[in-house]
Every structure is written in C-alpha cells, then in structure tokens.
Amino acid sequence: MFIGVAIPGESPEQIEVFKQNYGITFDQWIDNNYNYEKLIEPGGRSFPLEVVIDRDGFVTYLANNYIPGEALKAVEKALGN
C-alpha cells in the first residue's frame, strides 16, 4: 500500500491538482495532527521527504532528495522482491 502524506495547510483541492500534475494514483492524506514533525530533526530534514516503512513498521528508506527509482527500490526490497 502506498500513501502520500501532505503537510497541514494543503487543501484537498491542492492535493488533487498535485496528483494530476505528477500522475499520482495512490491516496494522499493530510497530516493535520503534525505527526510528520516526529520525522524531522531540527535543521536536519526538509521537504519533499520520501519515507518507506516496511510491514513491521521500520523505516527502511528516508531521503530528502528525490532520486528517481530509489524509493521504488526500497519498496521492492521491503516486499522481498
């Protein structure tokens, strides 16, 4: 399962436009509870942020810079492919 998480302040309409612009077909949720802040260390992380969490709840990939295909490799590894 893939889920995109938008930071608070993004409207559902803005998220839908973003999804259409980038061809995203998986769900996007808005993190209104600011849970994303737990992933960000002061001065250490910024957005966009890619995170892959395995079935056991462990973060197996975390990156600030988008490198095409890297998150997909981490997903495939987490799935055992």
Residue pairs with C-beta under 8 A, 6 or more apart in sequence:
1 26
2 26
2 27
2 75
3 26
3 27
3 28
3 29
4 15
4 19
4 24
4 26
4 27
4 28
4 29
5 28
5 29
5 30
5 31
5 36
6 14
6 15
6 18
6 28
6 29
6 30
6 31
7 30
7 31
7 36
7 47
8 30
8 31
8 32
8 34
10 18
10 30
12 30
15 28
15 30
18 24
18 28
19 25
19 28
36 49
39 45
39 49
39 51
39 62
40 46
40 49
45 64
46 64
47 64
48 64
48 66
49 62
49 63
49 64
50 61
50 62
50 63
50 64
50 66
50 70
50 71
51 59
51 61
51 62
52 59
52 60
52 61
52 62
52 71
52 74
52 75
52 78
53 59
53 60
53 78
54 60
54 78
55 78
60 74
60 77
60 78
61 70
61 71
61 74
61 75
61 78
63 70
63 71
